[in-house]
C-alpha cells in the first residue's frame, strides 16, 4: 500500500467516526463540531483525489459558511431542548437493520464487479482547468445557480420579515 | 496509485447511509437538516472519485453545483426552522403538525 493509500484510509476512518459521532449526539452543538471535523476531513479527501479547488470550496462553503450558519441558529435558539429520541431502541432497529443490509449488498456489488480492482491513479485538475470547463460547458447551470441563490436570499428574507410581524402582533 | 475505486465508493456509501439514518430517525429539525448535508457530502466524495477514475471533469463540476445548491437549501431550511419555532416553540419535528398559517 502506498503512502497515499494509507492516508486515504486514515482520512476515511476519521470521516466515518466523526460523522457517526455527529449523528448520535444529543446536544446539538456537539454534533455541529463533529460535523465540522467531518467536512474538513472531506476537504482533505478531495485534495487527495486531485480536486484542490473543490477542497478549498469545501472548507470555505461547507465548513465555513454552512456550518457557521448552523452554529448561529443553534446559539440563537437559547434553550438547547433535549430531544426525545424517537421512541426507543426498537424504533431504530428496523431502519438501521435495513440500512446495514443495503450496505452489505453495496459492498458485495462493489467487490464482485469485475472492474473492482481498478486502481485510482494520482491526478490533478487545476483550478484553471476546472473553471475553464465549467464556464465552457455548464455556463447555463452557473447562471441558474446564481438565480437559485438569489431566490434563497429573497425567500429567507421574507420568511424572517413575516415571522417578525407575526410575533409583534401576538405580543400586542 | 492511491486506492481501488470500489473503496472510495464504499466510503461514500457508508457516510451516505449515516446521513440517511440521521434524517429519518432523529426528530430534531436541525439534525434532519444536518443529515441532508451529510448525504450531499457523501455524494460529493463519490463524484470526485469518479472524476478521478475516468479522468474527466464532469464529476468535479457537478460537485461545485451541488455545493451551491446545498448553500441555498440550508439558508432557506434554517430560516424555515427559525420561523416555525416561533409558532410551535419547539424544534421537534412531531410538533410541526399545524399547517394553518
Interface residues (C-beta under 8 A of the other chain):
Chain A: X2 X4 X5 X8 X9 X12 X15 X16 X19 X20 X22 X23 X28 X31 X32 X35 X38 X39 X42 X45 X46 X48 X49 X50 X51 X53 X54 X57 X58 X61 X62 X65 X66 X69 X70 X73 X74 X76 X77 X81 X83 X84 X85 X86 X91 X92 X95 X96 X99 X102 X103 X106 X107 X110 X111 X113 X115 X116 X117 X118 X119 X120 X121 X122 X123 X125 X129 X130 X133 X134 X137 X138 X141 X142 X145 X148 X149 X151 X152 X153 X155 X156 X159 X160 X162 X163 X166 X167
Chain B: X1 X2 X3 X4 X5 X6 X7 X8 X9 X10 X11 X13 X14 X15 X17 X18 X19 X20 X21 X22 X24 X25 X26 X27 X28 X30 X31 X33 X34 X35 X37 X38 X41 X44 X45 X48 X49 X51 X52 X53 X55 X57 X60 X61 X63 X64 X65 X67 X68 X69 X70 X71 X72 X73 X74 X75 X76 X78 X79 X80 X81 X82 X83 X85 X86 X87 X90 X91 X92
